[in-house]
């Protein structure tokens, strides 16, 4: 999926993730318009596992961490599932993205 723009389909507000051959970036605004969440860095992908290596993020404790996702691609729909550790808590992540032009 290099050089691609995709958006999450499960949220009320659009979320966008940009992928190049080595880098990713994402961003979304809350429904009340009060805040924006964004981050990015490098990624690796082997066909089944997609790993984000966070180099910047609005929540600084995750900078420098890597998140490994199981990846499934069906046509223009990309589903990734993983677990992110925030302090002592494991946060389950499931993102469903759709490729856009």
N, C-alpha and C positions, 0 to 999 in steps of 0.2 A: 504493500500500500504506500510506497514512497511517493513524495510530492503530491499529497492528497489533503483535501480539506473535508472534514466529516463533522456531523453534528449529532448530539445525543438525542434520541427519540423518546426517552422515557420521562423527560422533565417538561414542565409547563413553559419554562423559559429556555430559549435556545442556548445550548452549550456548543462550543466549537473547539475541535482539536485539529491542529495542523501537523502533518508529518512530512519530513523530507527524508532523504536517504539515511540520515543518522540522528536527526533531532526531532523533538516534538514540543509543542506548546499548546496550552489549553486556556480557556477562559469562559466564565459565565457570570451573569448578573443575577442577584436575588430578585424574587418576584416583587418585593417592595421597592426595588431600585436603590436601596441603601448601600449595598456593597457589591464588590466584584471579587471573585476568586480567580486566581490565575497561577500558572506555574509552567515549568518546562525543564528541558535538559536533553540528554541523549537517551536513546533506546536501543535495545537489541531485540531481534525477532528470529525465531528458527522454524516458523510454520505452525508450531503448537504453543510455544511460550513467548509472550511479549513481556519484556522487562523495561520499566522506566527507571532511569537513573536521574533523580531530581537534582538539578543544579540551582534552581530558584523556585520559590513558592511564597505566597503571601503568609503562610504559616511556617515561620523559619525553622522550627524543630524538625521538619521533614527534609530540609535541604541536606543533601549528601546521602540520603537513603535511597534504596532501590526497592521497587515494588514489582513482584513477579505475578503475572496474570496468565491464566489458561486462556487461550485464544481460539475463537471459532469464527470463520468467515463463510458467509452464505450470500453469494451475489454481492449486493451493495451493503449488506448488513454485517457488522462486525461486533461480536459480543466478547467482552473480556471480563474475567472474574478473578479476584485475588483478595489478599488480606494485607492491610497496612497496619503496622504497629505504631500507635500513638501513646507514648508513655508506657503504662502498664496495660493498656487496652488494645485488643485486636479489633480492627474495624473491617468488616467484610465489605468489599466493593464489587459491584456489578455495573458495568457500563455497556450500553447498547448504542452503537453509533451507526449512522447511515452516511454513505459517501454522497457528497454534493459536488456540483460543478463550480 
